[in-house]
């Protein structure tokens, strides 16, 4: 074999690994940009700003990964950065692990695309670029590993297809299997809108919470502009609010005794009279006779709401939880509860 031919073959053998490393470096830069966009609004402007799909997706529970054994979580962008770093490390020092690594990355990216398409109904430009980079990296690595004989997985290069499937299915399974909490309809008429809607907004509030009162105009807009969705009012009593337990019992008693429309009217009036809530309740106490049976029903409903709140890690009011097809799409805390933000998540 001539010297020139050997040099050509060497150049060709290095083309794919170099291309793989270049794409991985681009991925590192992109994940760093994504993470910094959460801290610096001017970077988020590259994706469209605070009203963009990037900002919306970044604010959902899917943008963070819980750290086992702790109450903390890790940004998905950090996880992506680590994945690229490990990819480069494996490519340089343990090439047998390179293809399984990128296969796991491919499966994870498919999962996040599924989340955006099936649950959120919102797409992030940064995420789409990230997905494109991982697809390119996966294809390059598959081509690089096609003729290799030292595959660590049985089945050669095709064994990595199983890794892709597992990396997609493992995070997807708990989302699919987790059943939505029961809706407070039926005898508990603390809701507005269509009980059969695939979009539902659950509002956790306390009648003495000043922030809850501030967001009531947003709730009114939601009920007025979107009668086609289901809005469920759940009670979360703040322990320091001494009047709240009676206020919650009264509101639920009105719903059980007088029906849903009367509950909605009373609920609105109670927030409007928040600063003089004691006087309001005293003036309307004759509306509800608290029989033992009624008290039992109210306690059951309030306990159910508290259980749902803790299951969603809701420990403050107001909190809005948006479901699509029975799956949590967004959790919006007090400072962010604005109609414009909610409306972007409730497209049917």
C-alpha positions as CSV (number, residue, x, y, z in Angstrom):
1,X,0.0,0.0,0.0
2,X,1.4,3.4,-1.0
3,X,2.2,6.0,1.6
4,X,-0.4,8.4,0.0
5,X,-3.1,5.8,0.2
6,X,-2.4,5.2,3.9
7,X,-2.6,8.9,4.6
8,X,-5.9,9.2,2.8
9,X,-7.3,6.3,4.8
10,X,-6.1,7.8,8.0
11,X,-7.8,11.2,7.1
12,X,-11.0,9.4,6.3
13,X,-10.9,7.4,9.6
14,X,-10.6,10.7,11.5
15,X,-13.3,12.6,9.7
16,X,-16.3,11.1,11.7
17,X,-14.6,11.4,15.1
18,X,-13.7,15.0,14.4
19,X,-17.3,15.7,13.2
20,X,-18.7,14.1,16.3
21,X,-16.5,16.2,18.6
22,X,-17.4,19.4,16.8
23,X,-21.1,18.6,17.2
24,X,-20.6,17.8,20.9
25,X,-18.8,21.1,21.5
26,X,-21.7,22.9,19.8
27,X,-24.0,21.0,22.1
28,X,-22.0,22.1,25.1
29,X,-22.2,25.7,24.0
30,X,-26.0,25.4,23.4
31,X,-26.7,23.9,26.9
32,X,-24.6,26.6,28.5
33,X,-26.6,29.2,26.6
34,X,-29.9,27.6,27.6
35,X,-28.9,27.6,31.3
36,X,-27.7,31.2,31.2
37,X,-31.0,32.2,29.5
38,X,-32.8,31.3,32.8
39,X,-30.6,33.8,34.6
40,X,-30.2,36.6,32.0
41,X,-33.3,37.8,30.2
42,X,-31.3,39.3,27.3
43,X,-30.2,35.8,26.4
44,X,-33.8,34.6,26.4
45,X,-34.5,37.3,23.9
46,X,-32.6,35.1,21.4
47,X,-35.5,32.7,21.7
48,X,-38.3,35.3,21.7
49,X,-38.2,36.6,25.3
50,X,-40.4,36.1,28.3
51,X,-43.5,35.4,26.1
52,X,-41.8,32.8,24.0
53,X,-42.2,29.0,24.0
54,X,-38.7,28.8,25.4
55,X,-39.7,30.7,28.5
56,X,-42.9,28.7,28.9
57,X,-41.2,25.4,28.6
58,X,-38.4,26.5,31.0
59,X,-41.1,27.3,33.6
60,X,-42.7,23.9,33.6
61,X,-41.9,21.0,36.0
62,X,-40.4,19.1,33.0
63,X,-37.5,21.6,32.9
64,X,-36.0,20.2,36.1
65,X,-35.1,16.7,37.2
66,X,-35.6,15.8,40.9
67,X,-32.4,14.7,42.7
68,X,-33.1,11.4,44.5
69,X,-32.9,11.6,48.3
70,X,-33.2,15.4,48.4
71,X,-35.7,18.2,47.9
72,X,-33.6,19.8,45.2
73,X,-33.7,19.4,41.5
74,X,-31.3,19.7,38.5
75,X,-32.0,21.8,35.4
76,X,-32.4,19.7,32.3
77,X,-29.8,22.0,30.7
78,X,-27.3,20.9,33.3
79,X,-28.1,17.3,32.6
80,X,-27.6,17.9,28.8
81,X,-24.2,19.6,29.5
82,X,-23.1,16.6,31.6
83,X,-24.2,14.2,28.8
84,X,-22.1,16.1,26.2
85,X,-19.1,16.1,28.6
86,X,-19.4,12.4,29.2
87,X,-19.7,11.8,25.5
88,X,-16.5,13.6,24.7
89,X,-14.7,11.8,27.7
90,X,-15.9,8.4,26.4
91,X,-14.9,9.2,22.8
92,X,-11.4,10.1,23.9
93,X,-10.8,7.5,26.6
94,X,-13.4,4.7,26.4
95,X,-14.7,4.7,22.8
96,X,-16.7,1.5,23.4
97,X,-19.1,3.5,25.6
98,X,-19.6,6.3,23.1
99,X,-22.4,4.8,21.1
100,X,-24.5,3.7,24.2
101,X,-24.0,7.3,25.6
102,X,-25.3,9.0,22.5
103,X,-28.1,6.5,22.3
104,X,-29.2,7.4,25.8
105,X,-29.1,11.1,24.8
106,X,-31.2,10.4,21.7
107,X,-33.8,8.6,23.8
108,X,-33.9,11.4,26.3
109,X,-34.4,14.0,23.5
110,X,-37.2,12.0,22.0
111,X,-38.9,12.0,25.5
112,X,-38.6,15.8,25.7
113,X,-40.0,16.2,22.2
114,X,-42.9,14.0,23.2
115,X,-43.5,16.1,26.3
116,X,-43.7,19.3,24.3
117,X,-45.9,17.8,21.6
118,X,-48.3,15.7,23.7
119,X,-48.5,17.4,27.1
120,X,-47.4,21.0,26.9
121,X,-48.6,21.9,23.3
122,X,-45.7,24.4,23.3
123,X,-42.3,24.2,21.6
124,X,-39.0,25.8,22.6
125,X,-36.7,26.9,19.8
126,X,-33.6,26.1,21.9
127,X,-35.0,22.6,22.5
128,X,-35.6,22.1,18.8
129,X,-32.0,23.1,18.0
130,X,-30.8,20.8,20.8
131,X,-32.9,17.9,19.4
132,X,-31.4,18.5,15.9
133,X,-27.8,18.5,17.3
134,X,-28.4,15.2,19.1
135,X,-30.0,13.6,16.0
136,X,-26.9,14.6,14.0
137,X,-24.6,13.4,16.7
138,X,-26.4,10.1,17.0
139,X,-26.3,9.5,13.2
140,X,-22.6,10.4,13.0
141,X,-21.8,8.1,15.9
142,X,-23.9,5.2,14.4
143,X,-21.9,5.7,11.1
144,X,-18.6,5.7,13.0
145,X,-19.5,2.6,15.0
146,X,-21.0,0.6,12.0
147,X,-17.9,-1.3,11.2
148,X,-16.4,-1.5,14.7
149,X,-16.1,-4.9,16.3
150,X,-15.7,-3.9,19.9
151,X,-19.3,-3.0,20.8
152,X,-20.0,-3.3,24.5
153,X,-23.7,-4.3,24.0
154,X,-24.9,-7.5,22.5
155,X,-26.3,-7.2,19.0
156,X,-23.5,-4.9,17.8
157,X,-24.6,-1.5,16.6
158,X,-28.3,-2.5,16.8
159,X,-28.1,-3.1,20.5
160,X,-28.0,0.6,20.9
161,X,-31.5,1.0,19.5
162,X,-32.7,-0.7,22.6
163,X,-30.9,2.0,24.7
164,X,-32.7,4.7,22.7
165,X,-36.0,3.0,23.4
166,X,-35.3,2.6,27.1
167,X,-34.0,6.1,27.5
168,X,-37.3,7.3,26.0
169,X,-39.6,4.9,27.9
170,X,-38.1,5.1,31.4
171,X,-39.0,8.8,32.0
172,X,-42.2,8.5,30.0
173,X,-43.6,5.6,32.0
174,X,-44.3,7.4,35.3
175,X,-45.8,10.4,33.4
176,X,-48.2,8.0,31.6
177,X,-48.9,5.9,34.6
178,X,-49.5,8.7,37.1
179,X,-53.3,9.2,37.4
180,X,-54.6,12.7,37.8
181,X,-56.2,13.5,41.2
182,X,-60.0,13.2,41.3
183,X,-61.8,16.3,40.3
184,X,-64.1,17.9,42.8
185,X,-67.2,17.6,40.8
186,X,-70.4,15.6,41.4
187,X,-71.6,16.4,44.9
188,X,-68.7,18.8,45.4
189,X,-69.6,21.6,43.1
190,X,-66.5,23.8,43.6
191,X,-65.7,24.2,39.9
192,X,-66.5,26.2,36.8
193,X,-66.6,25.3,33.2
194,X,-66.9,21.9,31.4
195,X,-66.1,18.8,33.5
196,X,-65.4,16.9,30.3
197,X,-62.7,19.2,29.0
198,X,-59.3,17.8,28.4
199,X,-57.8,21.0,29.8
200,X,-58.2,21.6,33.5
201,X,-56.9,24.3,35.8
202,X,-56.8,23.6,39.5
203,X,-56.5,26.6,41.8
204,X,-55.2,26.2,45.3
205,X,-56.2,29.2,47.4
206,X,-56.9,30.5,50.9
207,X,-59.6,33.0,51.6
208,X,-57.3,35.1,53.8
209,X,-54.4,35.0,51.5
210,X,-53.8,38.5,50.1
211,X,-52.0,37.1,47.0
212,X,-55.0,35.0,46.3
213,X,-57.2,38.1,46.2
214,X,-54.7,39.8,43.8
215,X,-55.0,37.0,41.3
216,X,-58.8,36.8,41.4
217,X,-59.1,39.2,38.4
218,X,-57.0,36.7,36.4
219,X,-59.3,33.9,37.5
220,X,-62.3,35.9,36.4
221,X,-60.7,36.5,33.0
222,X,-60.1,32.7,32.7
223,X,-63.7,31.8,33.5
224,X,-65.1,34.5,31.2
225,X,-62.8,33.8,28.2
226,X,-62.5,30.0,28.4
227,X,-65.8,28.5,29.5
228,X,-64.8,25.4,27.5
229,X,-62.1,24.4,30.1
230,X,-62.6,23.0,33.6
231,X,-61.5,25.2,36.5
232,X,-61.4,23.4,39.9
233,X,-61.2,25.4,43.1
234,X,-59.2,23.5,45.7
235,X,-58.7,24.6,49.3
236,X,-55.3,25.0,51.0
237,X,-55.7,26.4,54.4
238,X,-52.7,28.5,55.6
239,X,-52.2,27.5,59.3
240,X,-51.6,31.1,60.5
241,X,-54.9,32.2,59.0
242,X,-57.3,31.7,61.9
243,X,-60.5,32.5,60.1
244,X,-59.7,30.4,57.0
245,X,-61.0,27.0,58.3
246,X,-64.4,28.5,58.9
247,X,-64.4,30.4,55.6
248,X,-63.5,27.2,53.7
249,X,-66.2,25.3,55.5
250,X,-68.7,28.0,54.7
251,X,-67.8,28.1,51.0
252,X,-68.0,24.3,50.6
253,X,-71.2,24.3,52.6
254,X,-72.8,26.8,50.2
255,X,-71.7,24.6,47.3
256,X,-73.2,21.5,48.9
257,X,-76.4,23.1,50.0
258,X,-77.1,25.7,47.3
259,X,-75.3,24.5,44.3
260,X,-72.4,25.5,42.0
261,X,-73.6,28.9,40.8
262,X,-74.2,30.1,44.3
263,X,-70.8,28.9,45.4
264,X,-69.1,30.9,42.6
265,X,-71.0,34.0,43.7
266,X,-70.1,33.6,47.3
267,X,-66.5,32.7,46.6
268,X,-66.1,35.9,44.6
269,X,-67.8,38.0,47.3
270,X,-65.6,36.5,50.0
271,X,-62.4,37.6,48.3
272,X,-63.9,41.0,47.6
273,X,-64.6,41.4,51.3
274,X,-61.3,39.8,52.5
275,X,-60.4,42.7,54.7
276,X,-63.7,42.4,56.5
277,X,-64.2,38.7,56.1
278,X,-65.3,38.0,59.7
279,X,-68.2,40.5,59.3
280,X,-69.2,39.0,55.9
281,X,-69.3,35.5,57.3
282,X,-71.3,36.6,60.3
283,X,-73.8,38.3,58.0
284,X,-74.3,35.2,55.8
285,X,-74.0,32.4,58.4
286,X,-77.7,31.6,58.2
287,X,-77.2,30.3,54.6
288,X,-75.7,27.0,55.8
289,X,-76.8,24.7,58.6
290,X,-73.8,22.6,59.5
291,X,-75.3,19.3,60.2
292,X,-73.0,16.4,61.2
293,X,-73.5,14.9,57.7
294,X,-72.6,18.2,56.0
295,X,-69.5,18.6,58.2
296,X,-68.3,15.1,57.3
297,X,-68.7,15.9,53.6
298,X,-66.8,19.2,53.9
299,X,-64.0,17.6,55.9
300,X,-63.7,14.9,53.3
301,X,-63.4,17.4,50.5
302,X,-60.9,19.6,52.3
303,X,-58.7,16.6,53.2
304,X,-58.8,15.4,49.6
305,X,-57.6,18.9,48.4
306,X,-54.8,18.9,50.9
307,X,-53.7,15.4,49.8
308,X,-53.7,16.5,46.2
309,X,-51.6,19.6,47.1
310,X,-49.0,17.6,48.9
311,X,-48.9,15.1,46.0
312,X,-48.0,17.9,43.7
313,X,-45.6,19.5,46.2
314,X,-47.9,22.5,46.5
315,X,-47.2,24.3,49.8
316,X,-48.2,27.9,49.1
317,X,-51.1,29.9,47.8
318,X,-52.1,30.8,45.2
319,X,-50.9,28.0,43.0
320,X,-52.4,27.0,39.7
321,X,-51.9,23.5,38.3
322,X,-52.7,23.0,34.6
323,X,-53.6,19.6,33.3
324,X,-53.8,18.4,29.7
325,X,-55.4,15.0,29.1
326,X,-55.1,14.3,32.8
327,X,-51.3,15.0,32.9
328,X,-49.7,18.0,34.7
329,X,-48.5,20.4,32.1
330,X,-47.6,23.4,34.3
331,X,-47.5,24.5,37.9
332,X,-47.7,28.3,38.3
333,X,-46.8,29.8,41.7
334,X,-48.0,33.1,43.2
335,X,-45.8,35.6,41.6
336,X,-46.4,34.3,38.1
337,X,-50.1,33.8,38.1
338,X,-51.1,36.0,35.2
339,X,-53.9,35.4,32.7
340,X,-51.6,35.8,29.7
341,X,-49.2,33.1,31.0
342,X,-52.1,30.7,31.9
343,X,-53.8,31.2,28.5
344,X,-50.7,29.9,26.6
345,X,-51.1,26.5,28.3
346,X,-54.8,26.0,27.8
347,X,-55.2,25.6,24.1
348,X,-57.6,22.8,23.3
